[in-house]
Amino acid sequence: MLRREFLAAATAASAAAAAEEKKRLIVHADDAGMCHSVNAATMEAMTKGLVSSCSVMMPCSWVQEFAGWAKAHPEKDIGIHLTLTSEWKYYRWRTVAPVDRVKGLIDQEGYIWRDVRSTAASASAAEVETELRAQIERAKEYGIRFTHLDSHMGTLFARPDYFEIYTKLAREYGVPCMLPKANEANAADLKGYPITPEMLKQKEAAGMKMLDRLATGVPGRGVADRRESYRKFIAELKPGVTKLIIHLAKDDAEIRAVTGSWEYRWGDFQFWTSDEAKELLEKHGVELCTYRQLAG
């Protein structure tokens, strides 16, 4: 009897160790809800392509379209892309919370600040928490069963007090948030932020789910360049859970008017809905993963 129990325990431990050795990849599309072009590309890539996860920007004017799709697809891995910047030249958005409660988040033009530096210099931690709660509650009102939280343009990593609010809200709402482990693989992407390895280790010690690697992007602008970068990225993936952040859009007049970076969004869509991407993942033994799986 004891021998059988020992063998069962050893087998379970071996299976757990083998699972840890797998190459698991969260292909994560940011910026859902931003505009129709992004919505159309994200919905298609999550149903017909290899995009396993995404997050939605609640302050944007096209969010209701994506929320309707999310409500109809509760099985999809959809997070909230907590948004404290409004970066495009002509297409801008305001806060979800009433402006008089979050004045520090608003620029001279009446919109959310364009860049991380301006937000961090102007908005108090209390104002940030008010706005983030408003965004999360709006997602709930729209029927989005969100599986995680993350941060548009990394703004919530720009100040330690913002970071504490971010992780506090993830715990409060019972979902993971985007947190990279304090290791060499993530050092480059965290460079310039005041979030120390010790702070990340504290979150891991507290039981928060961590990413073995956070990849915030690959080089290249057009379709061919992006394809080559993703070929290299997949071939070099290491065991563990990697989150790859991508940005999607169709090639149309809307996205070309919104942003000069439309080409790489179209390149991302082309690659991650291609047969080649599927074949490369299979060739290199990479399993797609979601935040729902990460949460266990």
C-alpha positions as CSV (number, residue, x, y, z in Angstrom):
1,M,0.0,0.0,0.0
2,L,2.8,2.4,1.0
3,R,4.7,1.5,-2.2
4,R,1.7,2.3,-4.4
5,E,1.2,5.6,-2.6
6,F,4.9,6.4,-3.0
7,L,4.8,5.5,-6.7
8,A,1.6,7.6,-7.2
9,A,3.2,10.6,-5.5
10,A,6.4,10.2,-7.6
11,T,4.4,10.0,-10.8
12,A,2.5,13.1,-9.9
13,A,5.7,15.0,-9.0
14,S,7.3,13.8,-12.3
15,A,4.2,15.0,-14.3
16,A,4.3,18.4,-12.6
17,A,8.0,18.7,-13.3
18,A,7.4,17.8,-17.0
19,A,4.7,20.4,-17.2
20,E,7.0,23.0,-15.9
21,E,9.5,22.1,-18.7
22,K,7.0,22.7,-21.4
23,K,7.3,25.8,-23.6
24,R,4.0,27.6,-23.1
25,L,3.1,30.8,-24.9
26,I,0.4,33.4,-24.2
27,V,0.0,35.2,-27.5
28,H,-1.7,38.3,-26.2
29,A,-3.3,41.0,-28.3
30,D,-3.4,44.4,-26.6
31,D,-5.7,47.3,-27.4
32,A,-9.0,45.6,-28.1
33,G,-11.8,48.2,-28.0
34,M,-9.6,50.9,-29.4
35,C,-11.3,51.1,-32.8
36,H,-13.2,49.0,-35.2
37,S,-10.1,47.9,-37.2
38,V,-8.5,46.6,-34.0
39,N,-11.7,44.9,-32.9
40,A,-12.2,43.1,-36.2
41,A,-8.7,41.8,-36.3
42,T,-8.7,40.7,-32.7
43,M,-12.0,38.9,-32.9
44,E,-10.9,37.0,-36.1
45,A,-7.4,36.2,-34.6
46,M,-9.0,34.8,-31.5
47,T,-11.5,32.6,-33.3
48,K,-9.6,31.6,-36.5
49,G,-6.0,32.3,-35.6
50,L,-3.5,31.6,-32.8
51,V,-4.1,34.6,-30.5
52,S,-4.9,33.0,-27.1
53,S,-5.6,36.1,-25.0
54,C,-6.3,39.8,-25.3
55,S,-7.2,42.8,-23.2
56,V,-9.7,45.6,-23.8
57,M,-9.4,49.4,-23.3
58,M,-12.4,50.5,-21.4
59,P,-12.2,54.3,-22.1
60,C,-12.2,54.0,-25.9
61,S,-15.1,54.8,-28.1
62,W,-15.3,51.3,-29.8
63,V,-15.3,49.4,-26.6
64,Q,-19.0,48.5,-26.7
65,E,-18.5,46.6,-30.0
66,F,-15.8,44.4,-28.5
67,A,-17.7,44.0,-25.2
68,G,-20.7,42.7,-27.1
69,W,-18.4,40.1,-28.7
70,A,-16.8,39.3,-25.4
71,K,-20.2,38.7,-23.7
72,A,-21.1,36.3,-26.5
73,H,-17.8,34.4,-26.1
74,P,-17.3,34.0,-22.3
75,E,-14.9,31.1,-23.0
76,K,-12.3,33.5,-24.5
77,D,-9.4,34.8,-22.4
78,I,-10.1,38.5,-22.1
79,G,-8.5,40.9,-19.7
80,I,-8.8,44.6,-18.9
81,H,-6.1,46.8,-20.5
82,L,-6.0,49.4,-17.7
83,T,-5.5,52.7,-19.6
84,L,-4.0,55.9,-18.3
85,T,-2.6,57.3,-21.5
86,S,-4.2,58.5,-24.8
87,E,-1.3,58.6,-27.2
88,W,-2.5,59.2,-30.7
89,K,-2.4,62.5,-32.5
90,Y,-6.1,63.0,-33.4
91,Y,-7.9,60.0,-31.9
92,R,-8.1,60.6,-28.1
93,W,-10.1,59.4,-25.2
94,R,-11.1,60.6,-21.7
95,T,-11.4,58.9,-18.4
96,V,-14.2,56.6,-17.4
97,A,-14.4,58.2,-13.9
98,P,-15.9,61.7,-13.7
99,V,-13.3,64.3,-14.6
100,D,-13.7,66.2,-11.3
101,R,-12.5,63.1,-9.4
102,V,-9.4,62.5,-11.5
103,K,-8.2,65.9,-12.6
104,G,-4.6,64.9,-12.5
105,L,-5.1,62.4,-15.3
106,I,-6.4,65.1,-17.7
107,D,-4.2,67.2,-20.0
108,Q,-4.7,70.8,-21.3
109,E,-6.8,69.5,-24.2
110,G,-9.3,67.7,-21.9
111,Y,-8.1,64.1,-22.6
112,I,-5.9,61.6,-20.8
113,W,-2.2,62.5,-21.0
114,R,-0.5,61.3,-24.1
115,D,2.6,59.7,-22.5
116,V,3.6,57.8,-19.4
117,R,5.9,60.5,-18.1
118,S,3.2,63.1,-18.0
119,T,0.7,60.8,-16.3
120,A,3.2,59.8,-13.6
121,A,4.2,63.5,-13.0
122,S,0.6,64.7,-12.7
123,A,-1.8,62.0,-11.4
124,S,-2.0,61.1,-7.7
125,A,-2.2,57.4,-6.6
126,A,-5.8,58.1,-5.3
127,E,-6.8,59.4,-8.7
128,V,-5.3,56.4,-10.5
129,E,-7.1,54.0,-8.2
130,T,-10.4,55.9,-8.8
131,E,-10.0,55.6,-12.6
132,L,-8.8,52.0,-12.5
133,R,-11.8,50.9,-10.4
134,A,-14.1,52.8,-12.8
135,Q,-12.7,50.9,-15.8
136,I,-13.0,47.5,-14.0
137,E,-16.6,48.2,-12.9
138,R,-17.5,49.3,-16.4
139,A,-16.2,46.1,-17.8
140,K,-18.4,44.2,-15.3
141,E,-21.4,46.3,-16.3
142,Y,-20.8,45.5,-20.0
143,G,-20.8,41.8,-19.2
144,I,-17.1,41.1,-19.8
145,R,-15.9,38.1,-17.8
146,F,-12.3,39.3,-17.5
147,T,-9.6,36.9,-16.7
148,H,-6.7,39.3,-15.9
149,L,-5.5,42.8,-15.7
150,D,-2.6,44.5,-17.5
151,S,-1.3,47.9,-18.2
152,H,-1.5,50.0,-21.4
153,M,2.0,51.4,-22.2
154,G,3.3,50.1,-18.9
155,T,2.0,53.1,-17.0
156,L,1.3,51.1,-13.8
157,F,5.0,50.2,-13.6
158,A,6.0,53.9,-13.7
159,R,5.6,54.5,-10.0
160,P,5.8,52.2,-7.0
161,D,2.5,53.5,-5.6
162,Y,0.7,52.9,-9.0
163,F,2.2,49.4,-9.0
164,E,0.8,48.6,-5.5
165,I,-2.6,49.8,-6.6
166,Y,-2.4,47.6,-9.7
167,T,-1.5,44.4,-7.7
168,K,-4.0,45.2,-5.0
169,L,-6.8,45.4,-7.5
170,A,-5.8,42.1,-9.1
171,R,-6.0,40.5,-5.6
172,E,-9.3,42.2,-4.8
173,Y,-11.0,41.1,-8.1
174,G,-9.5,37.6,-7.9
175,V,-7.6,37.6,-11.2
176,P,-3.9,37.5,-12.2
177,C,-2.2,40.7,-13.4
178,M,0.7,40.9,-15.8
179,L,3.7,40.4,-13.6
180,P,7.1,39.2,-14.9
181,K,9.5,37.3,-12.7
182,A,12.6,39.0,-11.4
183,N,15.0,37.2,-13.7
184,E,17.6,37.9,-16.4
185,A,15.1,37.2,-19.2
186,N,12.9,40.2,-18.1
187,A,15.6,42.6,-17.1
188,A,15.7,44.5,-20.4
189,D,11.9,45.1,-20.6
190,L,11.9,46.4,-17.0
191,K,14.9,48.7,-17.5
192,G,13.9,52.3,-16.8
193,Y,11.0,51.5,-14.5
194,P,11.3,51.9,-10.7
195,I,10.0,48.4,-10.1
196,T,12.8,46.5,-8.4
197,P,13.5,42.8,-8.4
198,E,12.8,42.8,-4.7
199,M,9.3,44.2,-5.3
200,L,8.6,41.4,-7.9
201,K,9.9,38.7,-5.6
202,Q,7.6,40.0,-2.8
203,K,4.6,39.6,-5.1
204,E,5.7,36.1,-6.1
205,A,6.2,35.2,-2.4
206,A,2.7,36.4,-1.7
207,G,1.3,33.9,-4.2
208,M,0.7,36.1,-7.2
209,K,1.0,34.4,-10.6
210,M,4.2,35.4,-12.4
211,L,5.4,35.1,-16.0
212,D,8.7,33.4,-16.7
213,R,9.2,35.8,-19.5
214,L,7.4,38.9,-20.7
215,A,8.2,39.8,-24.3
216,T,6.9,43.3,-25.1
217,G,7.5,43.2,-28.8
218,V,9.8,42.1,-31.7
219,P,11.7,44.2,-34.3
220,G,10.4,45.0,-37.7
221,R,7.7,47.2,-39.2
222,G,6.1,45.5,-42.2
223,V,4.7,42.0,-42.8
224,A,8.0,40.4,-44.0
225,D,10.0,41.9,-41.1
226,R,7.5,40.9,-38.5
227,R,7.3,37.4,-39.9
228,E,11.1,36.9,-39.7
229,S,11.2,38.3,-36.2
230,Y,8.4,35.9,-35.0
231,R,10.2,32.9,-36.7
232,K,13.3,33.7,-34.6
233,F,11.2,34.3,-31.5
234,I,9.5,31.0,-31.7
235,A,12.7,29.1,-32.4
236,E,14.4,30.6,-29.4
237,L,11.6,30.1,-26.9
238,K,12.6,28.6,-23.5
239,P,10.6,26.3,-21.2
240,G,8.2,28.0,-18.9
241,V,5.3,30.5,-19.5
242,T,6.1,33.4,-21.9
243,K,3.7,36.2,-22.6
244,L,4.2,37.8,-26.0
245,I,2.5,41.1,-26.5
246,I,1.2,41.8,-30.0
247,H,-0.9,44.5,-31.6
248,L,-3.5,43.8,-34.2
249,A,-5.4,45.7,-36.9
250,K,-6.8,45.2,-40.3
251,D,-5.2,47.2,-43.2
252,D,-7.9,49.8,-43.7
253,A,-8.4,53.6,-43.8
254,E,-9.4,53.8,-40.1
255,I,-6.2,52.4,-38.7
256,R,-4.1,54.3,-41.1
257,A,-5.7,57.5,-39.9
258,V,-5.3,56.6,-36.2
259,T,-1.7,55.6,-36.2
260,G,1.5,55.6,-38.2
261,S,2.3,52.3,-36.8
262,W,-0.5,50.5,-38.6
263,E,2.0,48.4,-40.6
264,Y,3.3,46.4,-37.7
265,R,-0.3,45.8,-36.5
266,W,-1.2,44.4,-39.9
267,G,2.0,42.4,-39.9
268,D,1.1,40.9,-36.5
269,F,-2.4,40.0,-37.7
270,Q,-1.0,38.4,-40.9
271,F,1.5,36.2,-39.0
272,W,-0.7,35.1,-36.1
273,T,-3.5,34.0,-38.4
274,S,-1.2,32.1,-40.7
275,D,-0.7,28.4,-41.3
276,E,3.1,29.1,-40.9
277,A,2.7,30.2,-37.3
278,K,0.8,27.1,-36.5
279,E,3.4,24.9,-38.1
280,L,6.2,26.7,-36.3
281,L,4.6,26.3,-32.9
282,E,4.2,22.6,-33.6
283,K,7.7,22.2,-34.9
284,H,9.2,23.8,-31.8
285,G,6.9,22.1,-29.3
286,V,5.2,25.3,-28.1
287,E,1.8,25.1,-26.4
288,L,-0.6,28.0,-26.5
289,C,-1.6,29.2,-23.0
290,T,-4.0,31.6,-21.4
291,Y,-4.3,33.6,-18.2
292,R,-7.2,31.4,-17.2
293,Q,-4.7,28.5,-17.3
294,L,-2.1,30.5,-15.5
295,A,-4.5,31.2,-12.7
296,G,-5.1,27.5,-12.3
